[in-house]
Amino acid sequence: MNDEYLTLEEVSKKLKVNKITVYRMAKRGKIPAFKFGKVWRVDNKKLERMIERKLNGK
């Protein structure tokens, strides 16, 4: 699988939070995610940038 887009399960492992939490974040637009059919995908590069900004307090 191309690691450019992650599943919600992969994101939950990366962020060390529950998969339901990631689903809610995606649904509310809190993470860079989109729904493709019935499946959610998260843009890994945008997620990394978002994490970096949060860690740097921006």
Backbone hydrogen bonds, N-H to C=O, Kabsch-Sander energy under -0.5 kcal/mol:
donor,donor_aa,acceptor,acceptor_aa,energy
5,Y,2,N,-0.9
6,L,42,V,-2.9
11,V,7,T,-2.1
12,S,8,L,-2.5
13,K,9,E,-1.9
14,K,10,E,-2.2
15,L,11,V,-2.9
16,K,12,S,-1.0
17,V,12,S,-1.9
22,V,18,N,-1.7
23,Y,19,K,-2.4
24,R,20,I,-2.5
25,M,21,T,-2.3
26,A,22,V,-2.5
27,K,23,Y,-2.7
28,R,24,R,-2.0
29,G,26,A,-1.1
30,K,25,M,-2.9
31,I,25,M,-0.8
33,A,31,I,-2.0
34,F,41,R,-2.6
36,F,34,F,-0.5
36,F,39,V,-3.6
37,G,35,K,-0.6
38,K,36,F,-0.6
39,V,36,F,-1.7
41,R,34,F,-2.6
42,V,6,L,-2.3
43,D,32,P,-2.5
44,N,4,E,-2.8
44,N,42,V,-0.7
45,K,4,E,-0.5
47,L,43,D,-2.3
48,E,44,N,-2.6
49,R,45,K,-2.1
50,M,46,K,-2.4
51,I,47,L,-2.6
52,E,48,E,-2.5
53,R,49,R,-2.5
54,K,50,M,-2.3
55,L,51,I,-2.5
56,N,52,E,-1.7
57,G,54,K,-1.0
58,K,53,R,-2.8
